[in-house]
Amino acid sequence: MVTRMLRLILATLSVALCPTAQVVAAAPAAPPPARGAWQERTEAIMGTRVYVQLWSEDPARGTAAIDAVMAEMRRIDALMSHFKPESQLSQINARANREPVQVDKELFDLIKLSTHYSEITEGAFDITYASVGYLYDYRRHVHPTETQIREALPAVNWRNMLLDAQHHTVRFEHPGMRIDLGGIGKGYAVDRGVEILKARSVKHAVVSAGGDSRIIGDHLGRPWLVAIRHPDDPHKVVTRIPLSDIAMSTSGDYERYFDENGVRYHHIIDPHTGHSASKVRSATILAPTATQTDGMSKTAFVLGPERALEIINRMPEYDAVIVCPDGRVLYSNGLRPPAPRPAGAPPSTSTAVSPRVPP
């Protein structure tokens, strides 16, 4: 998730830009208190744009809080990046086919947590997708051949990771296995950033890494307004949702991709096929933490919208907005807009969201 765009726009001026598929704006708010101001910063970390915005009554403390969040993001990147050969995750990929690799409890716990999402999504979320995923290079427009996919695919199976909770070791049971925490690591990093801000008594803030964001509190008395962007036009939106104190992640096939001979190759890989998943155009997940939303936002692409919503609707902490290839917009039960009024019924004061995204 490197190129998704998320704008955090206050009631009267634009204040931020970071990569995601959502637009976050403040609903009309009362005038801010006389003391204090919004502070913000964007940095390139974890292969994406990391953004922090917070309200602080003390500029020095606000700056120090943002510094702490960015430092934590860099620490997590050094621990979990598959691009950095010295990271513990890279050491797993280099050695776990031969021997158990001991890692920090923090990394072990996140790998273990990933298997929870693999289980509840019936393997649609699987960090061992990297056994095939590493064959793609979206910047250079490179994709594997069918023969390469067929040879690498047997290594994709989260159940072939041997996790020793006592010693915090990871061992691969199949040759050629690799893992990549890109589907859950940024959400985890966002949650760590939020924990840091809360420990410093920050009451109003947004932390984002790529398409994964989490909101602390509200926007000084009013909710933030989240607008889900049109898959084919970043200047259009599908729907808007008022939110406070919640996390959200959006995944789309318009983020890291290239088109070739009428086929779109994008970064969300179906672990069952080794190909880019294509059952939806975008999926936005809402939940209390960004680790939760990040871990679930890819599954709709693999499972399809109906099956994904069936799972989401069984978990009361989650909600979702899914845009289908045919333009339909589907909602989880907690976000479903009002049904169309029967012909001849008196006009309603509320407006239902259009069930289809115009081209």
N, C-alpha and C positions, 0 to 999 in steps of 0.2 A: 504494500500500500504506500506508494511513494508519491503519486501525482494527484491525489484527491484534494479538492479545494474546499475549505471551510472558512466562511467569513463570520466573524463575531462583530456585529454592528450594533452600536448603542442607538438609543432612540433618536439622537440628533446627529451622530457622525459615525463614519466607518472607523473601526478601531483595529482590525486585525485581519490577517490572511494566513491560513495554514492549510495543508493539503488534506482534503477530504471531500466527500460527496454531499455534504450538508451545508446549509446556510443557517447560522445561528444569529438571531437578532434579538435585541431586548424589546419586549412589549412596551408600549408607552408607559413611562414611569414618572413618579413624582419628582420634583427637583431634588438633586442630591443634597446631603447635609453640607453645611458650610465648610466643615473640615473634611479632609480626605480627598483622594482622587483615584481614578483608575490607572493602574500601571500595567505595562505589557512588554513582552519580548518574544521574538521568534529566533530559533537557532536550528541549524541542520545537525541532527543527531539520529542515529539508528537508521541512516539511509532515508530519512524523511524530515519534514519540518515539525519541530516541536514548538508549541505555542503555550504561553502562560499569560493570563490576564487576571488581575485581582484588584480588589478595592482595599486601600490602605489609608489610614489616617496619619501614618508616619512614612514618608518617602524612603528613608534609610532602611526601615524594617521591611517595607515592601520589596525593595531591591534585594535585600538579603534573602528574603523568602524565595524570590525568583531564582537567585543564584543557587540556592540549595536544591531546588527542583531540577535545574539544568545539570547540576553536578550529579544528582542521583540518576538522571537519564543516561549520562555518560558512563557511570559506573555499571549500570545494567547492560548497556551496549557492550562494554568491555568483557562482561561475563557471558553474554548470550549470543553475540553476533556470530553468524556463520561465515561472515566475510573476513573476520580477524583470525588468523591462524593460531594466535596465542590464547584465544578465548577458551573457556572450559567446554562450551558446546562444540567448537571445532575439534577439540581434543577427543570428545566422544566420537565424532564422525571419523576421525583418523584412526582410532584404536579399538573402539568397542566391538568390531568384528573379530578381534583377536583375543581380547581380555576385558574383564570388568574395569570400568573407568570410574574412579571416585571423583565426585564433584561436591561443591558446596551444597548444604541443605536447601538453600534458597532455590537453586537451579533444579535440584532433584525434585523438590516439592512441585515446581511448576510443570516439569515433565510428567510427574505423577498426575497432576490435575488435568493435563491434556488428555489422559486416558479416560477420565470421567466424561469429557465431551465426546470422545470417540465412542464410548459405550452408549450414551443416551441418544446419539445421532446415528447409531448403527454403522459406524465407520465412515460417515460422510466427512467428519473432521478427523484428520489423522496426520500427525506431525511427520510420520515416515513417508508422506507424499514426496518429500525431498529426494527420495531415492530415484524418482523420475523427474521431479521438478528442476533439479540442477542441470538437466539437459536443455532447458529453455534459456534463451538470452533475448529478452524483449527489446533491449536497446539496439542490438545488432540484427534483429529480425531472424533469429535462429530458433528452429524447433526440431525435436527429434524425429527420426523416421519411424515408421510403424515397426520395423525390426528392432530398433533401439528401445522403443516403448515396451514391446513384447518381452525383450530380454531383461529389462529393469523392473517391470511391474511386480514380479513375485516378491521383491524385497519390500514392497509397500504393504505393511500390516502391523499395526500398533501392538498387536498381541505378541509379536516376536521381539519386543523389548523386555529384557529381564531386569526388573527394578528391585534392588535390595535396599529396603527401607532402613535396615539396621546400619549398614555401612555406607549408604548413599552412593551406590554404584549403579552404573548402567552398562548393560551388555546386550549386543545384538545377536540374535540367533540365526540370522539369514545373511549370507554374503551380499555385499553391495548396499546394505541398509545405510540410510542417512536420515537425520532429523533436522527440522527447521522450525523454530518457534515464532516465525513471522505471523502466524495466525492467532497468537495469544500473547506474545511477548510485549507488544506495544501497549496493549490494554493493561497488562500487569504494570508496566512502567508508569502509565497514567495514574493508576491507583496508588502507586508508591508516591508519586508527586502530590496527589491529593492528601495522603496521610501526612506528608511533610507540612503542607500548608495548614491543615487542621491542627497539627501540633503547635503551630505558631499562631493559633487563634484567628486565622483568616476565615471570614464568614461568607464572603462572596467572591467566587473565582471560577475560572474555566481552565482546565489543563487538557491539551490535545497533543497527540502524536499520530500523524497521518490522519486516517479516518476514525480514530478512536478518541473519544472525548468524554470528560466527566465534569459536571457542574456542581459547584458547592453553593448551596443556598439559592437565592434568587437574585434578580437584578434590582436591588434596593427597593423591594416592595412589589415588584412585578415579575412574572416569569420570563425566561428566555423564550424566544420564538424560533423553533427549529423548522427550517424549510428544506424538504427533500428535493434535490435537484433532478431535472429531467435527464435521462441517460444520454441523450444525444445533443443537449443544448445546455451548457453551464449557466446560461442566463435565464433559463426557465425553471420553474419549480413544479413539483407534483402536488405537494400538500404542505401545510404548516401545522406544527404542533407546539403548544405552549408547555414548557418544562421547567422544573426546578429540582435541585438535589437528585440528580440521576445521571447515569452514564448512557452513551450511545455509540454505536459503531455502524458505519455504512461501508459495504463492499459493492463494487460495480465492475462490469466488464469493460469500462471505458477508462480505467486507471492505468495499469501497465499492460500494454497490449500492442499488437500489430496485426494488420489484415493482409492476407495473402490468398489469392485465387478464390475470393469470396468467403474465406474462413477467418474468423477472429480468434487469434491466439492470445489469451490473457492469463494473468498470474494465478487465478483460482483454479487449481487442478483437481479433477475428480480422482480420488484415490483408487477408485475401482477400475478406471479406464486409462489413466495417465494422460488424458486429453483435457483441454480447458473445458470446464463445465459451462453449460449453456442453457440451463432450464429457467433462469431468470436474468434480468438485466441489472437489477440492483436490489439490495436487501439492507434495510436499516433495522437494527435491533436496539431495544431499550431495556435496561435492567439496572439494579442498584450499583453495580461495579463495572468498570471497563474490561476487566478480565472476563467477566461473564459475557458481555456483549461482543467482545472481540472473538471469543471462542465459538460464538454461535452465528456470526454474520456471514460466514462462508457456506454454511450448510445448505441454505436454500438453493444455491447454485447446483448442488449435487443431488439433493433429494427432490427438488421441484417445489413449487410454492405451496401446493396443498398439503403435502406430507410435512414440509417444514412448519407450516402453521399448526398442523395437528400436534406436533411436538411442543411448539411455543405455547399453545393454548392449554397444555397440561401443566405448565409451570407458571403459577400466578405472579411471579416476580418479573416476568418477561412480557414484552410487547414487540410487534414487528410491523413494518410497512414494506411490501414487496412489489416491485414493478416487473411485470411479466414481458416476455418477448413480443406478445401481441398488443401491448400497451395497457392491459388491465392493471389496476392498482389494487392489491389485496391487503387487508388489515387483519391483525389479530383481534380477538374478541374485545380487548380493552380499548382499542382505538377505532373500532368499526364506526364509520360515519352513519348518520340516519338513513334509513331506507327511503327510496323515492316515494313521494306522496301519490296516492291514487288519483286518477283523472277526475277532475271536478271537485276535488277536496279544496278547502280554503287555503290560501297561501300561508306558508310557515315563516316564522321570523328567523329560522336558521336555514343555512344552505348546505346541502349535501355535497360531499366531494365527488367530482367526476369519476366514474368507474374506469375511465380509459384515458391514457396519456395521449394527447394529440401529437401527430408526427411533427 
